[in-house]
Amino acid sequence: MLSEHLPCASCAYDLHGLKPAGLCPECGWPIEKTLEAGGLDYKWLVAIHSGVQALLAAHYLLLGSTVLCFLLPVGICFYIILILGGAVEIGTPHPKAPATDVRSKRPARFFGAGMIAVMVGVMLWPGRLDAAPALIGLGLTAMGVGMVLLWRHFAALMLRRFSASAARRGRALAWGHGIITALLLAAAGLRLWPYPTIAPPGLAPALASCAVVLWAIAAVGAVITLHLASGALRQAMGVSRVLERAGERRQVDERIGHVVTEHATATRPPSHSDA
């Protein structure tokens, strides 16, 4: 039996005293679905949905600029900026999460640090400084790690609350970005290695080409995954909004009832017992 006064997610009927496995007597909505949505904060859901939309826009932009090859450098720049913004939004901690839990913020930190390192390396490159390639390599590695952590966090978030299908695809994308990062690191290492006879001369370009092809495949998979997640989040936002409004109405009714009771008590004429 429910000991709390929980409004139905469909019609706001008070479910107090009913069994969790039953149905709402007013509209027939499963009580378990209301309980599943009861811990979702609407503002937190809006932040997560904004992050998913930013990631979706980033991957659409990347695919579009890939088709128009002359726009690819600009597309990649905006892709990186949107990925960072999406990582920040998806990393928004739940209001009930402990303050010491910073796992959701790690993807944005890694990706942001990598982006700064790449920018500094590119600015130092015209000076032919030896530190420039190392900074760019470290930055790309940090960004790759940030992407892996971002998709792992996304998969865990989807699995716990929203969509098991999106969670499975998110885990696959995390593995895919890990492979892409490893291929790019291997290609950069072979390119910068001072002893070129250690590997065939065409191996580094081949590895880089494989990484680019996998990156394009991952972008298509990300678009599909993010559309699934966006639909699940919109549904959860609708349920959470109904619960939030029902809770607000209940609080207003309780305050009005309290004020009416106080007013009736204050204006009640004295009785003989009071005298």
N, C-alpha and C positions, 0 to 999 in steps of 0.2 A: 504493500500500500504506500502511496506517496504521502509523505508527512508534510511536504511543503505545498504552498499555494502556487502551482505552476500553470500558466495559461497555455492552452492548446496552440500549437504553432499554426494551425489552419483557421480556427475560429475564435481563439482567445477564451474558450470555455475553461473554467477553473477545474483542474484535474486532481485536486486534493482528495485523498482517500481512495483513489482508483488504483488498479493493478497496472504495473509498468508494461506487462505483456498484452494489455487490452487495447480497446479502441475508444476514441473520444465519443461519448454518448450523444454529443450534439451534431458532429459532422462525420464521424467514422474515421478520422485520421489516426494512424497508429501512434500510440503514446510513446513508443520507443523512439520514433523519429523526432518527436518533440524533445525527448531527453537527450538525444544525440546533438541537437542544435542548441541545447540550453547553455553550454559553455562557450559559445561563440560570441565574441564581442563584435558589434556591427562596425565600429570604426576600425578595428583590427582587420576585419575582413575586407574593408574598402582599401586599406593599405596593401594587403596581399594581392588583391585583384589589380590594383594599379601597377604593382611590380610585374605581374604576369603580362599585363598589357604592354608595359615598356619592353619586356623581353620579346614579345610577339612583334612589336614594331621594329625592334632591332634586327630580327631574323628576316622579316619581310624586306627591310631595307638592304640587308646584305645580299639576299637572293636577287633583288631588283638591280642593284649595282653590279652584280656579277654578270647579268645578262647584258647590261650596258657597260662594257669593259672600261670605257674612258671615265666612268664615274666611280670605279672601284675604290681608288684611294679615299675619296670623300665619303663613300658608303662605309668603308671600314672605320674611319674616324667617328662617324655618328653611331655606328654599331657599338664601338667600345664605350662611348658615352652613355648610350641607352642601356647597355648591359650593366654598367656601374650603377645607374639609377635604379634599374630593376632589382639588382642585388640588395641595394639599400632598403627598398620598400619590402621585398620579400623577407629581409632580415629583421623586420619590425617584431620585437618580442611581444608575446601574448601578455595582456594586462595581468594575468594571474601567474605568469612565469616568475621564478625567483630572480632577484636582481643580479645574482652572481652568474647566471646562465648567459654566456656570451657566444654560444655556438652559432646562433643564427646570424651574428654579425661578422663571423670570420670570412665568409666568401667576399663580402664587400671590402673588407680590409686587405685581403690578399690581392684582389683585383685592382683596387685603388693604388696600392703600393707598387704593383707591377706597372700600371699605367704611368705613374710618376717616373719610375726608373727608365721606361722606354722613352718618355719625352725628354728626360735629361740626356740620355744617350744619343738621341737624334740631334739635340742641340749641340752636343760636343763633337759630333761626327765631322763637321766641316773643318775642325781644327786638327783632324787626323790623330786624335789622342788615343792611346792604347786602351784607355778605360771605356771608351764608347761602345765597342762591340760587347765587352763584358757586361756593361750596364743593360744594354738592349737584350742580351741573352738572359740575364737574371730577371729582367722585367717581364719578358715573354713567359719565362718559367713560372713566375709568381702569378701572372694572369691565367696561365693554364691551370695551376693549382686552385685558383679562385673559381674558375669555371667548374672544375670537378666538385669542389665543396658546395658550390651553388646548386648544382643538379642533385647532389646527394641530399642537401637540406630540402630542396623542392620535393624530392621523392618521399622523404620522411614525412613532410607536411601533408602531402596528398594521401599517403597511406593511412595516417592516423585519423584524418577527419573528412576527406572529400572524395577522392577517386582512386581506387586501386589500379585501374588501367593507366591513368596518368602517372602513378607512382612507379609502375613497372617500366614505362617508357623513360621516366626520369632517371632511373638507375642505369638503364642502357646508355643514355646520353652521358651520364657521368663516366662510365667506362670508355665510351667513345672519345670524349675529350681528354681522358687520361692517355689513350693511345696516340691521339693527335699531338699532345704535348711531348710525349716520348719521341715520336718521329721527328718533330721539329728540333728537339734537343740533339738527337743523333745527327741530323743533317748539319746543324750549326757546328757541332763538335768536329765532324769530319771536314767541314769547310775551313775551320780555323785551326785545325791541327797542324803543327809545324812540320810533320813528317807525312807528306802526301802519299807515300808508297804503302801506307798501312791498309789502304782500301782502294778499290777501283775508282778512277776519277769520276765516273758517272753515278756513283752510289748516292752521294749527297743530294744531287738534283732529283734523283728517283725517289728518295725518302721524302723530300719536300713536296714533290708532286702527289705522292700518296697521302700526305697529310692534308693537302689542299682538297683533294677529292673527298676524303673522309669528312672534312670540315663542311663541304657542301651537302653531303648526305646527312650529317648531323643537323644542319640548319633546316632541312626539309622535315626531319623527324621532330625537331623542336617546335616547328609551326603546328604540326598535328597534335603534339603533346600539350602545347600551351592552349590550343583551342579547347581540348577536353577539360583542362584545368579551369579555363575561364568560364565554361558552362557550369561546372560543378560549383564554382565560387559564387556565380550569380544566383544559383538556386539557394545556396546557404545564406547569402545576403538577404534574399527575400524572406526566408524563414526567420532569420535573426531579427530583421526589421519588424516583423509581426510580433515577435516575442518582446522586443524592446518597447513597441507602442502599447502592447497589452500591459506590460509592467508599469509604464508611465500612467496609463489610465487607472490601474489598480492603486497606485500611489496617490493619484489625485482624488479618487473615490474615498480612500482611507482618510486623507486630510479633510475632505469635505465632511465626511461622517463624524470625524473628531470635532470639527468646528461646530457642527450642528448639535452634537451632544453637549458640548460646553455651553453653547448658547441656550439650549433648552434647560440645562441645569441652572444657569444664571437667572433666567427669567421665570423659573417655576415659582409660583406663589408659596409662601411658607405654610406648612401644615401644622396641625396641633402637636404632632410628634416633635417637629422642629422646635416649637415653643417650649 
